């Protein structure tokens, strides 16, 4: 007794283009996350080095700002901006 389902497709029945598109999307987001991580590490190192040169603790000051309620919103807005940029890059490559 086989039932015919309309509108549903199994994963192995999907066209190859759908799978490659989802892989490309996942690859773009993975690449964006890696770039974001590298950017954060770079900023941390820059603040540490500049603080050591100037004789003040810039890294601790930045952490205090980000620990405040406004700093959390700034960090959230930055992450949202990065996600928007990743999405726009994905649309422009189509």
Buried (B, 14 or more C-beta within 10 A) or exposed (E): EEEEEEEEEEEEEEEEEEEEEEEEEEEBBEEBEEEBEEEEEEEEEEBBEEBEEEEEBBBEEBEEEEEEEEBEEEEEEBEEEBBEEBBEEBEEEE
